[in-house]
Every structure is written in C-alpha cells, then in structure tokens.
Amino acid sequence: MAVAAYDGRPRNPVLIAREHWAEATAMARGDTGARPFLRAHPELVTLIECGDTGSPDDIDTPEDLARVRGAATARSAEKS
C-alpha cells in the first residue's frame, strides 16, 4: 500500500492493493476511511513523501472545497 506523506506524516491519498479491499472496507467507519486497516497492517504501508509536490488537504464536503480554495487564493495573493 502506498500512502502519501507530508513531512513524514501519513495523509491522503492512499493506494490499496485490490487483494486488501474487502478487509479495508470492512474496517472502515465514518470519515476514518482506511485508517483502521492501515494501523492494523503497518508492515504493508510504504510512505511516499509528497511535501514538495502537493498539499495534504482532504476534501470531503463542499465546505472543505471552499476552505481549500480560499486558502489557495490567499496564497496566490501573497505571492503577487
């Protein structure tokens, strides 16, 4: 399983091999996603550092999207 990491901390997205989908889905609850499965199987996790290429923002709702868009707009304005 490949897990994006930002400053060494696991975040989104996560790539789970098909052979683990059933177990990962069975362990998922609410907005925790695959977190319980990943914690139960740390030996399967490979962290991929992404801090130099992206953002760890997790967008699940329209409010999340608005927050991220607002932050991106503010960063762009600061650079101008």
Secondary structure, DSSP 8 states (H G I E B T S, - for coil): -EEEEETTEEEEEEE--GGGHHHHHHH--GGGTTHHHHHH-GGG-EEEE-TTT-------SHHHHHHHHHHHHHHHHHH-
